[in-house]
Amino acid sequence: LESVEQKLAGLTEDQRMKVIYYEDYYDQSGSSAGMLAAYGAGSPFDAIAIAAGTVNVCNVQNYSAVSKEKVVGEWKPDLLIVPAITYGPDFKAVDDGGATVIAAIKADQIMKTLPAVQNDKVFALTEKYRGSTSHYMVKAVEELARLAYPDLVP
């Protein structure tokens, strides 16, 4: 964490990339609600974003259903982080590095207007690090910092 912090020490607030983590939202019955979810203040992703020198622009409660229009019209992230995994009909996780979700977002007419999509800044973090609640989260911090600031964190 100190290494990332040192590499990003010269960033001004204006230079910090705006980011959100965005995934499918499942309601209490376990069914997809047809909306996407974002993670706000106090979430593990928020901690990762802050430590990586980015600004989590999600201002809703953790794991809240969020419309695409809110993401595009209000938050306008420079960097969009999505899950690296999807689930098959048998509920087995398929880690495709986010390829399925990224392709769907890039094909979506609403999401195409997002700065992150227009600038090809839609990525998935390594799931075992992003989803961790242990010291391995540091790997997700490093990965996000590298994606956000490739010139500063090679």
N, CA and C of each residue as an Amber inpcrd file, in Angstrom:
protein
   462
   0.8260000  -1.1980000   0.0000000   0.0000000   0.0000000   0.0000000
   0.8670000   1.2570000   0.0000000   1.9620000   1.2050000   0.7570000
   2.8710000   2.3530000   0.7960000   3.4840000   2.6130000  -0.5710000
   3.8150000   1.5660000  -1.2850000   4.4020000   1.7090000  -2.6130000
   3.4320000   2.4080000  -3.5660000   2.1810000   2.0000000  -3.5510000
   1.1700000   2.6400000  -4.4070000   0.9960000   4.0890000  -3.9890000
   0.8910000   4.3200000  -2.7000000   0.7140000   5.6840000  -2.1960000
   1.8700000   6.5850000  -2.6290000   3.0870000   6.0870000  -2.5460000
   4.2550000   6.8770000  -2.9470000   4.2230000   7.2000000  -4.4370000
   3.8480000   6.2360000  -5.2560000   3.8150000   6.4490000  -6.7050000
   2.7500000   7.4640000  -7.1040000   1.6940000   7.5720000  -6.2970000
   0.5830000   8.4710000  -6.6260000   0.6120000   9.7700000  -5.8260000
   1.6710000   9.9820000  -5.0800000   1.7570000  11.1290000  -4.1720000
   1.5650000  12.4730000  -4.8750000   1.9690000  12.5970000  -6.1100000
   1.8760000  13.8720000  -6.8160000   0.5320000  14.1560000  -7.4670000
  -0.4040000  13.2290000  -7.3890000  -1.7090000  13.4360000  -8.0260000
  -2.5120000  14.5170000  -7.3160000  -3.0900000  15.4090000  -8.0930000
  -4.0090000  16.3900000  -7.5170000  -5.4120000  15.7880000  -7.5510000
  -6.3240000  16.4150000  -6.8310000  -7.7110000  15.9160000  -6.8230000
  -8.2860000  15.8920000  -8.2310000  -7.9470000  16.8730000  -9.0560000
  -8.4550000  16.9400000 -10.4380000  -7.9520000  15.7840000 -11.2960000
  -6.7990000  15.2430000 -10.9550000  -6.1990000  14.1610000 -11.7450000
  -6.6870000  12.7800000 -11.3360000  -7.3700000  12.6840000 -10.2300000
  -7.8300000  11.3760000  -9.7570000  -8.9580000  10.8600000 -10.6470000
  -8.8050000   9.6180000 -11.0640000  -9.8030000   8.9910000 -11.9360000
 -11.0690000   8.6760000 -11.1410000 -12.2260000   8.9500000 -11.7640000
 -13.5070000   8.5860000 -11.1650000 -13.8110000   7.1380000 -11.5660000
 -14.2420000   6.3340000 -10.5990000 -14.4090000   4.9070000 -10.8330000
 -15.6600000   4.3840000 -10.1300000 -16.2280000   3.3180000 -10.6600000
 -17.2340000   2.5420000  -9.9400000 -17.0300000   1.0680000 -10.2750000
 -17.5350000   0.2320000  -9.3730000 -17.6160000  -1.2080000  -9.6110000
 -19.0790000  -1.4870000  -9.8510000 -19.3840000  -2.1790000 -10.9480000
 -20.7530000  -2.3040000 -11.4360000 -21.0270000  -3.7380000 -11.8410000
 -22.0630000  -4.3380000 -11.2720000 -22.4000000  -5.7160000 -11.5950000
 -23.9040000  -5.9410000 -11.5720000 -24.3370000  -7.1320000 -11.9720000
 -25.7520000  -7.4820000 -11.9710000 -26.2910000  -7.4490000 -10.5450000
 -27.5310000  -6.9920000 -10.3950000 -28.1700000  -6.8990000  -9.0830000
 -29.1780000  -8.0240000  -8.9200000 -29.0580000  -8.7510000  -7.8340000
 -29.9790000  -9.8380000  -7.5320000 -30.8580000  -9.4180000  -6.3630000
 -32.1950000  -9.5900000  -6.5360000 -33.1100000  -9.2120000  -5.4540000
 -33.1360000 -10.2850000  -4.3690000 -34.0070000 -10.1020000  -3.3740000
 -34.0300000 -11.0080000  -2.2340000 -34.4010000 -12.4390000  -2.6020000
 -35.0710000 -12.6320000  -3.7280000 -35.4330000 -13.9880000  -4.1500000
 -34.2660000 -14.6900000  -4.8370000 -33.1970000 -13.9470000  -5.1080000
 -32.0470000 -14.5140000  -5.7950000 -32.1240000 -14.3820000  -7.2970000
 -33.1360000 -13.6610000  -7.7880000 -33.2980000 -13.4650000  -9.2320000
 -32.6700000 -12.1550000  -9.6610000 -32.1830000 -12.1420000 -10.8890000
 -31.6420000 -10.9090000 -11.4430000 -32.7850000  -9.9110000 -11.5590000
 -32.5770000  -8.7160000 -11.0360000 -33.6190000  -7.6940000 -11.0460000
 -33.5950000  -6.8720000 -12.3270000 -32.7120000  -7.2040000 -13.2660000
 -32.6600000  -6.4700000 -14.5210000 -32.0140000  -5.1050000 -14.3960000
 -31.3690000  -4.8510000 -13.2730000 -30.6390000  -3.6040000 -13.0730000
 -29.2240000  -3.9930000 -12.6620000 -28.3900000  -3.0340000 -12.5720000
 -27.0360000  -3.3120000 -12.1400000 -26.8260000  -2.7370000 -10.7440000
 -25.8030000  -3.2020000 -10.0770000 -25.5340000  -2.7690000  -8.7090000
 -24.1800000  -2.0960000  -8.6370000 -24.0840000  -1.1630000  -7.7160000
 -22.8270000  -0.4650000  -7.4830000 -22.5410000  -0.4780000  -5.9880000
 -21.2910000  -0.2510000  -5.6520000 -20.8490000  -0.3280000  -4.2710000
 -20.3730000   1.0270000  -3.7830000 -21.0480000   1.5640000  -2.7640000
 -20.7510000   2.8870000  -2.2550000 -19.7750000   2.9010000  -1.0980000
 -19.8180000   4.0060000  -0.3660000 -18.9090000   4.2340000   0.7560000
 -19.0170000   3.1090000   1.7790000 -17.8730000   2.7080000   2.2910000
 -17.8330000   1.6690000   3.3070000 -17.7320000   0.2580000   2.7630000
 -17.8470000   0.0930000   1.4740000 -17.7470000  -1.2380000   0.8600000
 -16.2810000  -1.6130000   0.6730000 -16.0010000  -2.9040000   0.5390000
 -14.6120000  -3.2880000   0.2370000 -14.0990000  -2.6170000  -1.0440000
 -14.9690000  -2.4890000  -2.0670000 -14.4940000  -1.8400000  -3.2850000
 -14.1380000  -0.3780000  -3.0200000 -14.9050000   0.2980000  -2.1990000
 -14.5940000   1.6910000  -1.8780000 -13.2050000   1.7950000  -1.2450000
 -12.8770000   0.8660000  -0.3510000 -11.5520000   0.8560000   0.2730000
 -10.4610000   0.6320000  -0.7740000 -10.7150000  -0.2680000  -1.7170000
  -9.7630000  -0.5260000  -2.8000000  -9.5820000   0.7320000  -3.6450000
 -10.6940000   1.3700000  -4.0060000 -10.6420000   2.5670000  -4.8510000
  -9.8560000   3.6910000  -4.1800000 -10.1230000   3.9200000  -2.9140000
  -9.4300000   4.9900000  -2.1860000  -7.9290000   4.6970000  -2.1220000
  -7.5830000   3.4710000  -1.7560000  -6.1610000   3.1100000  -1.6460000
  -5.4500000   3.1700000  -2.9950000  -6.1910000   3.0040000  -4.0910000
  -5.6080000   3.0500000  -5.4350000  -5.5660000   4.4660000  -5.9940000
  -5.9160000   5.4590000  -5.1850000  -5.8340000   6.8460000  -5.6180000
  -6.9580000   7.2880000  -6.5260000  -8.0190000   6.5070000  -6.5990000
  -9.1630000   6.8650000  -7.4300000 -10.2880000   7.3950000  -6.5430000
 -11.3450000   7.8800000  -7.1900000 -12.5100000   8.3830000  -6.4770000
 -13.7030000   7.5180000  -6.8500000 -14.2560000   6.8270000  -5.8790000
 -15.4580000   6.0230000  -6.1000000 -16.6390000   6.9910000  -6.1530000
 -17.2170000   7.1840000  -7.3290000 -18.3040000   8.1540000  -7.4820000
 -19.6690000   7.5760000  -7.1340000 -19.7230000   6.3240000  -6.7570000
 -20.9770000   5.7070000  -6.3390000 -21.4060000   6.3130000  -5.0130000
 -22.5970000   6.9100000  -4.9900000 -23.0600000   7.5600000  -3.7680000
 -24.3340000   6.9210000  -3.2240000 -24.4810000   5.6220000  -3.4490000
 -25.6330000   4.8900000  -2.9130000 -25.1360000   3.8850000  -1.8850000
 -26.0690000   3.3080000  -1.1430000 -25.6970000   2.2980000  -0.1680000
 -25.0480000   1.1110000  -0.8670000 -24.3000000   0.3670000  -0.1090000
 -23.6310000  -0.8170000  -0.6540000 -24.6110000  -1.7510000  -1.3180000
 -24.2080000  -2.2650000  -2.4430000 -24.9840000  -3.2120000  -3.2410000
 -26.4160000  -2.7430000  -3.4670000 -26.5430000  -1.5530000  -4.0110000
 -27.8370000  -0.9900000  -4.3480000 -28.0920000  -1.1160000  -5.8340000
 -29.3490000  -1.3840000  -6.1710000 -29.7280000  -1.4010000  -7.5800000
 -29.5910000   0.0130000  -8.1400000 -28.9710000   0.1140000  -9.2950000
 -28.7040000   1.4020000  -9.9070000 -29.0080000   1.3050000 -11.3980000
 -29.7100000   2.2870000 -11.9170000 -30.0190000   2.2730000 -13.3460000
 -28.8000000   2.7000000 -14.1590000 -28.7680000   2.2660000 -15.3870000
 -27.6960000   2.6830000 -16.2990000 -27.7280000   4.2020000 -16.4700000
 -28.9410000   4.7510000 -16.4850000 -29.0900000   6.1880000 -16.6840000
 -28.4130000   6.9820000 -15.5700000 -28.4640000   6.4710000 -14.3320000
 -27.7900000   7.1500000 -13.2130000 -26.2750000   7.1260000 -13.4240000
 -25.7680000   5.9890000 -13.8450000 -24.3280000   5.8540000 -14.0650000
 -23.8750000   6.7970000 -15.1850000 -24.6310000   6.8150000 -16.2660000
 -24.2680000   7.6160000 -17.4330000 -24.5480000   9.0990000 -17.2160000
 -25.6890000   9.4140000 -16.6100000 -26.1090000  10.8060000 -16.4790000
 -25.5280000  11.5460000 -15.2970000 -25.2490000  10.8230000 -14.1880000
 -24.7760000  11.4960000 -12.9820000 -23.3210000  11.1890000 -12.6420000
 -22.9740000   9.9230000 -12.5810000 -21.6570000   9.5420000 -12.0770000
 -20.5560000   9.6830000 -13.1160000 -20.8100000   9.2940000 -14.3320000
 -19.8740000   9.4300000 -15.4530000 -18.4370000   8.9990000 -15.1130000
 -18.2540000   7.7510000 -14.6880000 -16.9000000   7.3250000 -14.3110000
 -15.9390000   7.2980000 -15.4940000 -14.6860000   7.6270000 -15.1930000
 -13.6170000   7.5360000 -16.1910000 -13.1850000   6.0870000 -16.3650000
 -13.4120000   5.3010000 -15.3350000 -12.9660000   3.9170000 -15.2850000
 -14.1050000   3.0880000 -14.7150000 -14.4820000   2.0460000 -15.4270000
 -15.5760000   1.1710000 -15.0020000 -14.9930000  -0.2020000 -14.7150000
 -15.1920000  -0.6740000 -13.4920000 -14.6980000  -1.9910000 -13.0880000
 -15.8960000  -2.9240000 -13.0040000 -15.7650000  -4.0810000 -13.6190000
 -16.8450000  -5.0670000 -13.6730000 -16.3480000  -6.4070000 -13.1390000
 -17.2560000  -7.3330000 -12.8620000 -16.8290000  -8.6440000 -12.3680000
 -16.0190000  -9.4090000 -13.4080000 -15.0730000 -10.1790000 -12.9340000
 -14.2780000 -11.0360000 -13.8210000 -14.9890000 -12.3520000 -14.0810000
 -16.0540000 -12.6220000 -13.2960000 -16.7420000 -13.9000000 -13.4240000
 -18.2000000 -13.7040000 -13.8260000 -18.7350000 -14.7150000 -14.4600000
 -20.1710000 -14.8200000 -14.7060000 -20.5940000 -16.1800000 -14.1660000
 -21.8750000 -16.3950000 -14.1120000 -22.3770000 -17.6750000 -13.6200000
 -23.1910000 -18.3450000 -14.7010000 -22.9030000 -19.6310000 -14.9160000
 -23.6350000 -20.4200000 -15.8950000 -24.9800000 -20.8510000 -15.3460000
 -25.7920000 -21.4980000 -16.1840000 -27.1100000 -21.9470000 -15.7430000
 -27.0390000 -22.9520000 -14.5910000 -25.9020000 -23.5900000 -14.4250000
 -25.7090000 -24.5390000 -13.3210000 -25.1310000 -23.8420000 -12.0880000
 -25.0650000 -22.4980000 -12.1130000 -24.5530000 -21.6640000 -11.0340000
 -23.0630000 -21.8390000 -10.7760000 -22.3620000 -22.4290000 -11.7140000
 -20.9080000 -22.5250000 -11.5820000 -20.2860000 -21.2360000 -12.1070000
 -19.3040000 -20.7550000 -11.3650000 -18.6170000 -19.5340000 -11.7600000
 -17.7140000 -19.8030000 -12.9550000 -17.7490000 -18.8800000 -13.8970000
 -16.8860000 -18.9360000 -15.0700000 -16.0340000 -17.6690000 -15.0590000
 -14.7400000 -17.8260000 -14.8560000 -13.8420000 -16.6720000 -14.8200000
 -13.2920000 -16.4420000 -16.2240000 -13.8780000 -15.4800000 -16.9050000
 -13.4150000 -15.1420000 -18.2580000 -12.7050000 -13.7960000 -18.2760000
 -12.2650000 -13.3590000 -17.0880000 -11.5580000 -12.0860000 -17.0140000
 -12.4310000 -10.8830000 -17.3170000 -13.7380000 -11.0660000 -17.2210000
 -14.6670000  -9.9730000 -17.4750000 -15.0930000  -9.8260000 -18.9200000
 -14.5990000 -10.6840000 -19.8090000 -14.8720000 -10.5360000 -21.2410000
 -16.3680000 -10.4860000 -21.5660000 -17.1580000 -11.3350000 -20.9280000
 -18.6010000 -11.3830000 -21.2120000 -19.2800000 -10.0820000 -20.8050000
 -19.0010000  -9.6280000 -19.6030000 -19.6280000  -8.4100000 -19.1020000
 -19.1420000  -7.1890000 -19.8820000 -17.8660000  -7.1260000 -20.1570000
 -17.3130000  -5.9950000 -20.9140000 -17.9310000  -5.9190000 -22.3040000
 -18.0670000  -7.0420000 -22.9790000 -18.6850000  -7.0560000 -24.3120000
 -20.1250000  -6.5740000 -24.2450000 -20.8690000  -7.0030000 -23.2310000
 -22.2630000  -6.5820000 -23.0890000 -22.3580000  -5.0770000 -22.8450000
 -21.4830000  -4.5510000 -22.0210000 -21.4990000  -3.1130000 -21.7390000
 -21.1360000  -2.3140000 -22.9870000 -20.1350000  -2.7620000 -23.7260000
 -19.7300000  -2.0390000 -24.9340000 -20.7910000  -2.0780000 -26.0230000
 -21.6500000  -3.0850000 -25.9990000 -22.7110000  -3.2140000 -27.0000000
 -23.9860000  -2.4750000 -26.5870000 -24.0950000  -2.0880000 -25.3440000
 -25.3030000  -1.4430000 -24.8280000 -25.3700000   0.0130000 -25.2940000
 -26.4990000   0.4030000 -25.9040000 -26.6450000   1.7430000 -26.4730000
 -26.5190000   2.8530000 -25.4280000 -27.0270000   2.6180000 -24.2200000
 -26.9320000   3.6300000 -23.1650000 -25.5010000   3.7070000 -22.6410000
 -24.9190000   2.5570000 -22.3570000 -23.5790000   2.5330000 -21.7650000
 -22.5070000   3.0320000 -22.7350000 -22.7720000   2.9660000 -24.0290000
 -21.7970000   3.4550000 -25.0130000 -21.4830000   4.9320000 -24.8430000
 -22.3680000   5.6890000 -24.1830000 -22.1490000   7.1220000 -24.0090000
 -21.2770000   7.4440000 -22.7990000 -20.9220000   6.4420000 -22.0260000
 -20.1240000   6.6160000 -20.8140000 -18.6660000   6.9040000 -21.1680000
 -18.0310000   7.8880000 -20.5120000 -16.6150000   8.1630000 -20.7980000
 -15.7330000   6.9110000 -20.6950000 -15.9600000   6.0690000 -19.6970000
 -15.1520000   4.8580000 -19.5400000 -15.2620000   3.9500000 -20.7520000
 -16.4520000   3.8430000 -21.3210000 -16.6540000   2.9840000 -22.4940000
 -16.0440000   3.6430000 -23.7230000 -16.2980000   4.9190000 -23.8970000
 -15.7620000   5.6370000 -25.0570000 -14.2350000   5.6320000 -25.0850000
 -13.6110000   5.6200000 -23.9200000 -12.1490000   5.6430000 -23.8340000
 -11.5430000   4.2700000 -23.5920000 -12.3470000   3.2290000 -23.7810000
 -11.9030000   1.8380000 -23.6190000 -11.2720000   1.6080000 -22.2470000
 -11.9510000   2.0810000 -21.2110000 -11.4790000   1.9580000 -19.8300000
 -12.4720000   1.1390000 -19.0040000 -12.8640000  -0.0060000 -19.5460000
 -13.7340000  -0.9400000 -18.8410000 -12.9060000  -2.1890000 -18.5800000
 -12.7300000  -2.5080000 -17.2960000 -11.8390000  -3.5930000 -16.9190000
 -12.4410000  -4.4480000 -15.8140000 -11.9070000  -5.6320000 -15.6730000
 -12.2100000  -6.4930000 -14.5300000 -10.9260000  -6.6790000 -13.7470000
 -11.0290000  -6.5850000 -12.4420000  -9.8940000  -6.8960000 -11.5800000
  -9.8700000  -8.3990000 -11.3530000  -8.7270000  -8.9270000 -11.0220000
  -8.6210000 -10.3450000 -10.7120000  -9.5760000 -10.6460000  -9.5640000
 -10.5190000 -11.5310000  -9.8130000 -11.6250000 -11.7570000  -8.8750000
 -11.1730000 -12.1990000  -7.4870000 -10.1680000 -13.0480000  -7.4150000
  -9.7530000 -13.5330000  -6.0920000  -9.1560000 -12.4170000  -5.2430000
  -8.7310000 -11.3360000  -5.8510000  -8.2250000 -10.1930000  -5.1040000
  -9.3380000  -9.1750000  -4.8460000 -10.1010000  -8.8610000  -5.8680000
 -11.1810000  -7.8800000  -5.7330000 -12.2270000  -8.3560000  -4.7330000
 -12.5290000  -9.6260000  -4.7230000 -13.5520000 -10.1570000  -3.8300000
 -13.0400000 -10.5550000  -2.4640000 -11.7820000 -10.3440000  -2.2140000
 -11.1740000 -10.7480000  -0.9450000 -11.4880000  -9.7320000   0.1530000
 -11.5460000 -10.2140000   1.3660000 -11.6450000  -9.3080000   2.5120000
 -10.4550000  -9.5610000   3.4410000  -9.3450000  -9.8850000   2.8400000
  -8.1180000 -10.1380000   3.5950000  -7.0000000  -9.2650000   3.0220000
  -5.7860000  -9.5700000   3.4310000  -4.6280000  -8.8140000   2.9570000
  -4.4500000  -8.9020000   1.4380000  -5.1100000  -9.8580000   0.7870000
  -4.9950000  -9.9810000  -0.6650000  -5.6810000  -8.8300000  -1.4040000
  -6.4850000  -8.0620000  -0.7020000  -7.0900000  -6.8780000  -1.3240000
  -6.0160000  -5.9300000  -1.8390000  -4.8360000  -5.9820000  -1.2280000
  -3.7400000  -5.1120000  -1.6680000  -3.4180000  -5.3740000  -3.1350000
  -3.5300000  -6.6200000  -3.5700000  -3.2880000  -6.9440000  -4.9850000
  -4.3120000  -6.2380000  -5.8720000  -5.5600000  -6.1500000  -5.4070000
  -6.5970000  -5.4360000  -6.1670000  -6.2880000  -3.9410000  -6.2050000
  -5.7700000  -3.3980000  -5.1010000  -5.3700000  -1.9840000  -5.0610000
  -4.2900000  -1.7280000  -6.1060000  -3.2720000  -2.5660000  -6.1250000
  -2.1840000  -2.4110000  -7.0990000  -2.7130000  -2.5080000  -8.5290000
  -3.5880000  -3.4770000  -8.7580000  -4.1290000  -3.6810000 -10.1010000
  -4.9600000  -2.4760000 -10.5420000  -5.8130000  -1.9700000  -9.6530000
  -6.6370000  -0.8100000  -9.9980000  -5.7610000   0.4220000 -10.2250000
  -4.7660000   0.6340000  -9.3880000  -3.8740000   1.7820000  -9.5640000
  -3.1450000   1.7020000 -10.9090000  -2.7370000   0.5060000 -11.2840000
  -2.0420000   0.2950000 -12.5700000  -2.9800000   0.5930000 -13.7490000
  -4.2380000   0.1830000 -13.6320000  -5.2170000   0.4400000 -14.6990000
  -5.5490000   1.9400000 -14.7880000  -5.6580000   2.5880000 -13.6490000
  -6.0220000   4.0060000 -13.6260000  -4.8670000   4.9200000 -14.0190000
  -3.6600000   4.5490000 -13.5950000  -2.4940000   5.4120000 -13.7970000
  -1.3160000   4.6020000 -14.3290000  -1.4220000   4.1000000 -15.5540000
  -0.3590000   3.2300000 -16.0750000   1.0150000   3.8900000 -16.1630000
   1.0630000   5.2120000 -16.2920000   2.3500000   5.8880000 -16.3610000
   3.0150000   6.0210000 -14.9980000   2.2000000   6.0020000 -13.9350000
   2.7310000   6.1690000 -12.5910000   2.9590000   4.8320000 -11.8740000
   2.1270000   3.8560000 -12.2030000   2.2050000   2.5470000 -11.5520000
   2.3630000   1.4860000 -12.6460000   3.5940000   1.3270000 -13.1360000
   3.8080000   0.3640000 -14.2410000   3.6780000  -1.0940000 -13.7770000
